[in-house]
């Protein structure tokens, strides 16, 4: 049997296994495409206008090349970044894992486009695109999420796990596919951003499958043999973060430049800021945003305990707690390079207005706003915990998305800070998989959670008392729960 046929069979078998699982459900954790009357459309239209202005440049030529959804095109583009030929004959293991990832990415794209319909820029505005020959083919296909952005970012994240020595360049190139979709007139900026977030969710889902981890290991070994490089061990001697800050991808290299006050995109930031300010004190979101100012392992345990139905703490779930405790610092740490370089003023500083949480105003006054460490860390934690229980992934990501938006509501970050922060969290998530200690701890956390889940299923309460409630730990309540969370009612778990 030929090598290519064998790779195809292996990839198909693994993908069939994944077909039996639900793909990440975008409507459960993303807001969906904005309407033309929404403030979010301001950014979409601004980016579309910019995209048209560069079509007759070399960037426009690149955009045309980037619009192909064939695996061969992505292999060619990333070959230039790595300096080696990526193909089924030269790099069969890398070829196999990218093909596998793209198949699952296609499923996620189709699911998102089925749930949401957004007219593409060239159809909504009745203008020509950069690829007129394909306009009829895609005019009835939703632009949300962007297939090019999802696939390009997913490939970049996968390759970041395989080729750590070129991570910054891979990530920068991965984001360009989404930008190319905007330049071509086939996607709005919100489409491409959704594609990137869904791509990170897909990667997390893939890591719940044993076969995928083995494919990553094989691809990494192949890359090291071809290039003569050896990824240094990232085992840490202490109980700190799994990856040293100096080894994390450079946020300054792959993130776009934040908009300044003279840029039209700043109007988008201002509109989001005012929208957030309007609900600071008269909406539950406002109080949640204040609660989420706390950025530490304890708070992450609290908010995700409600979703998992398990009391996560150092005493009740030591393995899960250790994982959270050692992962969450990297989310913020990975934002610091770009923060220090751009030193973007925070909203309350630039506008000379107060926040809804004054206690931090003095200490953060002279710190950079772009990108948001809170948004990065919360998205990172949701992706990591999704490996422990894939069935809760959508709820975890929804809560993480809300966590990031809270920084806009409180007045500590601009909307573009938060959006960039989630991309940083996705990058750190991929990079963590080069740490042996991280992988071992995830395995321990998975086993611990399975044991707890079995205990929850075995929980019995007095069924004769229909209105009796218990906490997830089995503590009886005197009345109906007043706080949001997961409880036992009778012999069933319920969310209140």
C-alpha positions as CSV (number, residue, x, y, z in Angstrom):
1,X,0.0,0.0,0.0
2,X,1.3,3.4,-0.9
3,X,2.2,5.9,1.8
4,X,-0.4,8.4,0.7
5,X,-3.1,5.8,0.7
6,X,-2.2,4.7,4.2
7,X,-2.2,8.2,5.5
8,X,-5.6,8.9,3.9
9,X,-7.0,5.7,5.5
10,X,-5.7,6.6,9.0
11,X,-6.9,10.2,8.8
12,X,-10.3,9.0,7.5
13,X,-10.7,6.5,10.3
14,X,-9.8,9.1,13.0
15,X,-12.1,11.7,11.4
16,X,-15.0,9.2,11.3
17,X,-14.5,8.9,15.0
18,X,-14.8,12.6,15.4
19,X,-17.8,12.7,13.1
20,X,-19.7,10.9,15.8
21,X,-19.0,13.8,18.2
22,X,-20.6,17.2,18.1
23,X,-18.5,20.0,16.7
24,X,-18.2,23.2,18.7
25,X,-21.5,24.9,18.5
26,X,-20.8,28.6,17.6
27,X,-24.3,29.9,18.5
28,X,-23.7,28.8,22.1
29,X,-20.7,30.9,22.7
30,X,-20.4,33.6,20.0
31,X,-22.8,36.6,19.5
32,X,-23.2,35.9,15.8
33,X,-22.9,38.3,12.8
34,X,-23.8,41.9,13.5
35,X,-26.7,43.6,11.8
36,X,-26.2,46.7,9.7
37,X,-27.7,48.8,12.5
38,X,-25.3,47.5,15.1
39,X,-22.3,49.3,16.4
40,X,-20.2,46.2,15.5
41,X,-20.9,46.8,11.8
42,X,-18.9,50.0,12.1
43,X,-15.8,48.0,12.4
44,X,-16.8,45.6,9.6
45,X,-17.4,48.4,7.2
46,X,-14.2,50.2,8.1
47,X,-12.2,47.0,7.5
48,X,-14.0,46.4,4.2
49,X,-13.1,49.9,3.0
50,X,-9.5,49.4,4.0
51,X,-9.4,46.0,2.2
52,X,-10.6,47.6,-1.0
53,X,-7.8,50.2,-0.8
54,X,-5.1,47.6,-1.0
55,X,-6.5,45.3,-3.6
56,X,-4.2,46.6,-6.3
57,X,-1.1,46.1,-4.3
58,X,1.1,43.1,-3.5
59,X,-1.1,42.4,-0.5
60,X,-4.1,42.1,-2.8
61,X,-2.2,39.6,-4.9
62,X,-1.5,37.6,-1.8
63,X,-5.2,37.7,-0.8
64,X,-6.1,36.0,-4.1
65,X,-3.7,33.2,-3.4
66,X,-5.0,32.8,0.2
67,X,-8.6,32.3,-0.9
68,X,-8.1,28.7,-2.0
69,X,-9.4,26.2,0.5
70,X,-7.3,23.3,-0.8
71,X,-4.9,21.7,1.5
72,X,-2.2,22.0,-1.1
73,X,-2.4,25.8,-1.0
74,X,-2.0,25.9,2.8
75,X,0.9,23.6,2.6
76,X,2.6,25.9,0.0
77,X,2.0,29.0,2.1
78,X,3.3,27.5,5.4
79,X,6.2,25.8,3.5
80,X,7.5,29.3,2.8
81,X,7.4,30.1,6.5
82,X,9.1,26.9,7.7
83,X,11.7,26.8,4.9
84,X,10.9,23.2,4.1
85,X,8.6,21.5,1.6
86,X,5.3,20.4,3.3
87,X,3.7,17.6,1.2
88,X,2.4,14.1,1.5
89,X,5.7,12.7,0.0
90,X,8.2,14.9,2.0
91,X,6.3,15.3,5.3
92,X,3.7,12.6,5.5
93,X,3.1,13.1,9.3
94,X,2.6,16.8,9.0
95,X,0.5,16.4,5.9
96,X,-1.7,13.9,7.8
97,X,-2.4,16.0,10.8
98,X,-3.1,19.1,8.8
99,X,-5.5,17.2,6.6
100,X,-7.2,15.8,9.7
101,X,-7.5,19.2,11.3
102,X,-8.9,20.7,8.1
103,X,-11.6,18.1,7.8
104,X,-12.8,18.8,11.3
105,X,-12.5,22.5,10.7
106,X,-14.7,22.1,7.6
107,X,-17.4,20.5,9.8
108,X,-17.2,23.4,12.3
109,X,-17.4,25.9,9.5
110,X,-20.4,24.3,8.0
111,X,-22.1,24.1,11.4
112,X,-21.5,27.8,12.0
113,X,-22.7,28.8,8.6
114,X,-25.8,26.7,9.0
115,X,-26.6,28.3,12.3
116,X,-25.9,31.9,11.1
117,X,-26.4,33.5,7.8
118,X,-24.6,36.7,6.9
119,X,-24.5,38.1,3.4
120,X,-21.0,38.5,2.0
121,X,-19.7,42.1,1.5
122,X,-19.9,42.0,-2.3
123,X,-23.5,40.8,-2.2
124,X,-24.7,43.1,0.6
125,X,-23.0,46.2,-1.0
126,X,-23.6,45.1,-4.6
127,X,-20.0,45.6,-5.5
128,X,-17.3,43.5,-7.2
129,X,-15.0,41.3,-5.2
130,X,-11.4,40.5,-5.9
131,X,-12.4,37.1,-7.3
132,X,-15.4,37.7,-9.5
133,X,-15.3,34.2,-11.0
134,X,-16.4,32.7,-7.6
135,X,-19.1,35.3,-6.7
136,X,-22.1,33.2,-7.9
137,X,-20.8,30.1,-6.2
138,X,-20.6,31.7,-2.8
139,X,-23.4,34.4,-2.9
140,X,-25.8,32.1,-1.2
141,X,-23.3,30.7,1.3
142,X,-23.0,32.5,4.7
143,X,-19.8,34.5,5.3
144,X,-20.0,33.8,9.1
145,X,-17.7,32.3,10.1
146,X,-15.0,32.8,7.5
147,X,-13.7,29.4,6.2
148,X,-10.4,30.9,5.2
149,X,-9.8,32.5,8.7
150,X,-10.8,29.3,10.5
151,X,-8.6,27.1,8.4
152,X,-5.6,29.4,8.3
153,X,-5.6,30.0,12.1
154,X,-6.3,26.3,12.9
155,X,-3.3,25.2,10.7
156,X,-1.1,27.9,12.4
157,X,-2.1,26.7,15.8
158,X,-1.4,23.0,14.9
159,X,1.9,23.9,13.4
160,X,2.8,25.9,16.5
161,X,2.5,22.7,18.5
162,X,4.7,20.9,15.9
163,X,7.3,23.5,15.0
164,X,7.9,25.6,18.1
165,X,11.0,27.3,16.7
166,X,8.9,29.1,14.1
167,X,5.8,29.8,16.1
168,X,5.8,33.6,15.8
169,X,6.1,33.5,12.0
170,X,3.5,30.7,11.7
171,X,0.9,32.6,13.8
172,X,1.5,35.9,11.9
173,X,0.9,34.0,8.6
174,X,-2.1,32.2,10.0
175,X,-3.9,35.4,10.8
176,X,-3.2,36.8,7.3
177,X,-5.7,34.3,5.8
178,X,-8.6,36.0,7.6
179,X,-7.3,39.4,6.5
180,X,-7.1,38.2,2.9
181,X,-10.8,37.1,3.1
182,X,-11.6,40.7,4.0
183,X,-9.5,42.2,1.3
184,X,-11.1,40.0,-1.3
185,X,-14.6,41.2,-0.3
186,X,-15.7,37.7,0.7
187,X,-15.8,38.2,4.5
188,X,-16.4,40.8,7.0
189,X,-13.9,41.3,9.9
190,X,-16.4,39.8,12.3
191,X,-16.6,36.7,10.1
192,X,-12.8,36.3,10.3
193,X,-12.7,36.9,14.1
194,X,-15.4,34.3,14.6
195,X,-13.4,31.9,12.4
196,X,-10.3,32.3,14.6
197,X,-12.2,31.7,17.8
198,X,-14.0,28.6,16.4
199,X,-10.6,27.3,15.2
200,X,-9.3,27.4,18.8
201,X,-12.4,25.6,20.0
202,X,-11.8,22.9,17.3
203,X,-8.2,22.5,18.4
204,X,-9.3,22.0,22.0
205,X,-11.9,19.4,20.8
206,X,-9.3,17.6,18.8
207,X,-7.1,17.3,21.9
208,X,-9.8,15.2,23.6
209,X,-9.0,12.4,21.1
210,X,-6.1,10.2,21.9
211,X,-5.3,9.7,18.2
212,X,-4.7,13.4,17.7
213,X,-2.0,13.6,20.4
214,X,-0.2,10.7,18.8
215,X,-0.3,12.4,15.4
216,X,1.1,15.6,16.9
217,X,4.0,13.6,18.4
218,X,4.7,11.9,15.1
219,X,4.6,15.2,13.2
220,X,6.9,16.9,15.7
221,X,9.4,14.0,15.4
222,X,9.3,14.2,11.6
223,X,9.9,18.0,11.7
224,X,12.9,17.6,14.0
225,X,14.4,14.9,11.8
226,X,14.1,17.0,8.6
227,X,15.3,20.3,10.1
228,X,17.9,18.8,12.4
229,X,16.5,20.8,15.2
230,X,15.4,19.5,18.6
231,X,12.7,21.2,20.6
232,X,14.2,21.8,24.0
233,X,12.4,20.1,26.9
234,X,10.1,22.5,28.7
235,X,9.9,20.6,32.0
236,X,9.9,23.1,34.9
237,X,11.7,22.4,38.2
238,X,9.1,24.3,40.3
239,X,5.4,24.5,40.5
240,X,5.1,27.7,38.4
241,X,3.8,28.1,34.8
242,X,4.4,25.2,32.5
243,X,6.1,27.5,29.9
244,X,8.6,30.2,30.6
245,X,7.4,33.6,29.6
246,X,10.4,34.0,27.2
247,X,9.3,30.8,25.4
248,X,5.8,32.0,24.8
249,X,4.9,33.2,21.3
250,X,5.5,37.0,20.8
251,X,2.2,38.9,20.9
252,X,4.1,41.8,19.3
253,X,4.9,39.7,16.3
254,X,1.6,38.2,15.3
255,X,-1.1,40.6,16.6
256,X,-2.3,43.5,14.5
257,X,-1.5,47.0,15.5
258,X,-4.2,48.5,17.8
259,X,-6.2,51.4,16.4
260,X,-5.3,54.9,17.5
261,X,-7.7,57.7,18.2
262,X,-7.4,59.0,14.6
263,X,-8.3,55.6,13.0
264,X,-11.9,54.9,12.0
265,X,-11.8,51.7,14.0
266,X,-11.5,53.8,17.1
267,X,-15.2,54.8,16.6
268,X,-15.9,51.1,17.0
269,X,-14.0,51.0,20.3
270,X,-15.8,54.1,21.5
271,X,-19.2,52.7,20.6
272,X,-18.4,49.5,22.5
273,X,-17.2,51.5,25.5
274,X,-20.4,53.6,25.7
275,X,-22.5,50.5,25.3
276,X,-20.6,48.8,28.1
277,X,-20.9,51.9,30.3
278,X,-24.7,51.9,29.8
279,X,-25.1,48.6,31.6
280,X,-22.5,49.0,34.4
281,X,-24.9,49.6,37.2
282,X,-28.4,48.5,36.0
283,X,-27.7,45.0,34.6
284,X,-26.5,41.7,36.0
285,X,-23.7,41.8,33.4
286,X,-22.4,44.9,35.1
287,X,-22.2,43.1,38.5
288,X,-20.6,40.0,36.9
289,X,-18.0,42.3,35.2
290,X,-17.1,43.7,38.6
291,X,-16.9,40.2,40.1
292,X,-14.6,39.2,37.2
293,X,-12.1,41.9,38.0
294,X,-10.5,39.2,40.2
295,X,-8.0,37.4,38.1
296,X,-6.6,34.4,40.0
297,X,-7.0,30.6,40.2
298,X,-9.6,30.8,43.0
299,X,-12.0,32.9,40.9
300,X,-11.5,30.8,37.8
301,X,-12.3,27.7,40.0
302,X,-15.5,29.4,41.2
303,X,-16.9,30.5,37.8
304,X,-16.1,27.2,36.0
305,X,-17.3,25.1,39.0
306,X,-20.8,26.3,38.2
307,X,-20.5,25.0,34.7
308,X,-18.9,21.7,35.4
309,X,-21.2,20.9,38.3
310,X,-18.2,20.2,40.5
311,X,-16.7,22.2,43.3
312,X,-13.2,22.9,42.0
313,X,-10.8,23.7,44.8
314,X,-7.3,22.7,46.1
315,X,-8.9,20.3,48.6
316,X,-11.8,18.7,46.6
317,X,-10.1,18.5,43.1
318,X,-6.4,18.8,43.7
319,X,-5.4,17.7,40.1
320,X,-7.8,20.1,38.4
321,X,-6.8,22.9,40.7
322,X,-3.1,22.4,40.1
323,X,-3.8,22.6,36.4
324,X,-5.7,25.8,36.7
325,X,-3.2,27.3,39.1
326,X,-0.2,26.7,36.8
327,X,-1.9,27.6,33.5
328,X,-3.7,30.9,34.3
329,X,-0.6,33.0,34.8
330,X,0.6,32.4,31.2
331,X,-2.6,33.9,29.7
332,X,-1.7,37.3,31.2
333,X,2.1,36.9,30.8
334,X,1.7,36.3,27.0
335,X,0.2,39.8,26.6
336,X,2.9,41.7,28.2
337,X,5.3,42.2,25.3
338,X,2.6,44.0,23.2
339,X,1.3,45.9,26.2
340,X,4.8,47.3,26.9
341,X,5.5,48.1,23.3
342,X,2.2,49.9,22.4
343,X,1.4,51.3,25.8
344,X,-2.1,52.0,24.7
345,X,-4.0,54.1,27.2
346,X,-6.9,52.4,28.9
347,X,-10.3,53.9,28.3
348,X,-10.7,55.5,31.7
349,X,-7.2,57.0,31.4
350,X,-7.7,58.4,27.8
351,X,-11.2,59.7,28.5
352,X,-10.5,60.8,32.1
353,X,-13.6,59.0,33.4
354,X,-14.1,56.6,36.3
355,X,-14.6,52.8,36.1
356,X,-17.1,50.6,37.8
357,X,-14.3,49.2,39.9
358,X,-12.2,52.2,41.2
359,X,-9.9,50.1,43.4
360,X,-7.6,49.2,40.4
361,X,-7.5,52.6,38.7
362,X,-4.4,53.9,40.3
363,X,-2.3,50.7,40.0
364,X,-3.2,50.2,36.3
365,X,-3.1,53.8,35.2
366,X,0.4,53.6,33.6
367,X,0.0,50.1,32.2
368,X,-0.8,49.1,28.6
369,X,-4.3,48.3,27.5
370,X,-3.6,46.2,24.4
371,X,-4.2,43.3,24.5
372,X,-6.3,42.3,27.5
373,X,-4.8,39.9,29.9
374,X,-8.1,39.0,31.4
375,X,-9.6,38.1,28.0
376,X,-6.5,36.1,27.2
377,X,-6.5,34.2,30.5
378,X,-10.2,33.4,30.6
379,X,-10.3,32.1,27.0
380,X,-7.1,30.1,27.7
381,X,-8.7,28.5,30.8
382,X,-11.9,27.6,29.0
383,X,-9.9,25.8,26.2
384,X,-7.8,23.9,28.8
385,X,-10.8,22.8,30.9
386,X,-12.6,21.8,27.7
387,X,-10.0,19.0,27.4
388,X,-11.2,17.7,30.7
389,X,-14.9,17.6,29.7
390,X,-15.6,18.3,26.0
391,X,-19.4,18.2,26.6
392,X,-19.1,21.4,28.6
393,X,-17.0,23.2,26.0
394,X,-19.7,25.6,24.6
395,X,-20.7,26.7,28.1
396,X,-17.1,27.2,29.2
397,X,-16.4,29.3,26.1
398,X,-19.5,31.3,26.5
399,X,-18.5,32.2,30.1
400,X,-15.0,33.0,29.0
401,X,-16.3,35.3,26.3
402,X,-18.4,37.1,28.9
403,X,-15.4,37.3,31.2
404,X,-13.5,39.2,28.5
405,X,-16.4,41.5,27.7
406,X,-16.5,42.5,31.3
407,X,-13.3,44.4,30.9
408,X,-15.1,46.7,28.4
409,X,-18.1,47.1,30.7
410,X,-15.9,48.1,33.7
411,X,-14.0,50.6,31.5
412,X,-10.5,49.0,31.8
413,X,-10.2,47.9,28.2
414,X,-11.3,48.8,24.7
415,X,-13.2,46.2,22.6
416,X,-10.2,45.6,20.3
417,X,-8.0,44.9,23.4
418,X,-10.4,42.1,24.4
419,X,-10.6,40.7,20.9
420,X,-6.8,40.5,20.6
421,X,-6.6,39.0,24.1
422,X,-8.7,36.0,23.1
423,X,-6.3,35.3,20.2
424,X,-3.4,35.4,22.6
425,X,-5.2,32.9,24.8
426,X,-5.6,30.6,21.8
427,X,-1.9,30.8,21.0
428,X,-0.9,30.0,24.6
429,X,-3.2,27.0,24.6
430,X,-1.5,25.6,21.6
431,X,2.0,26.3,22.9
432,X,1.3,24.6,26.3
433,X,1.1,21.2,24.5
434,X,4.8,21.2,24.1
435,X,5.1,20.8,27.9
436,X,5.3,17.2,29.1
437,X,4.3,18.3,32.6
438,X,1.2,20.1,31.2
439,X,0.1,17.0,29.2
440,X,0.6,14.8,32.2
441,X,-1.4,17.1,34.4
442,X,-4.2,17.3,31.9
443,X,-4.4,13.5,32.0
444,X,-4.5,13.5,35.8
445,X,-7.3,16.1,35.7
446,X,-9.3,14.1,33.2
447,X,-9.2,11.0,35.4
448,X,-10.1,13.0,38.5
449,X,-13.1,14.6,36.8
450,X,-14.3,11.2,35.5
451,X,-14.2,10.0,39.1
452,X,-16.2,12.9,40.3
453,X,-18.7,12.6,37.5
454,X,-19.3,9.0,38.6
455,X,-19.9,10.1,42.1
456,X,-22.4,12.8,41.0
457,X,-24.3,10.2,39.0
458,X,-24.4,8.0,42.1
459,X,-25.8,10.8,44.3
460,X,-29.2,10.0,45.7
461,X,-31.6,12.3,47.5
462,X,-34.9,11.9,49.2
463,X,-37.2,11.6,46.2
464,X,-40.3,12.0,48.4
465,X,-39.4,15.7,48.9
466,X,-39.9,17.2,45.5
467,X,-38.7,20.6,46.4
468,X,-35.5,19.6,48.3
469,X,-32.3,20.9,46.9
470,X,-28.7,19.9,47.6
471,X,-25.4,21.4,46.5
472,X,-23.3,19.5,44.1
473,X,-21.3,18.3,47.1
474,X,-24.4,16.8,48.7
475,X,-25.1,19.6,51.3
476,X,-28.8,20.0,51.9
477,X,-30.3,23.5,51.4
478,X,-33.1,24.8,53.6
479,X,-34.7,26.6,50.7
480,X,-34.6,26.9,46.9
481,X,-31.2,28.1,45.7
482,X,-30.8,31.8,45.4
483,X,-27.4,31.8,43.6
484,X,-26.7,30.7,40.1
485,X,-25.1,27.3,39.9
486,X,-25.6,23.5,39.5
487,X,-27.6,21.7,42.2
488,X,-29.2,18.3,42.9
489,X,-33.0,18.3,42.8
490,X,-34.4,14.9,43.7
491,X,-32.1,12.6,41.8
492,X,-31.3,15.0,39.0
493,X,-28.7,17.7,38.3
494,X,-30.3,21.0,37.6
495,X,-29.0,24.4,36.7
496,X,-30.5,27.3,38.6
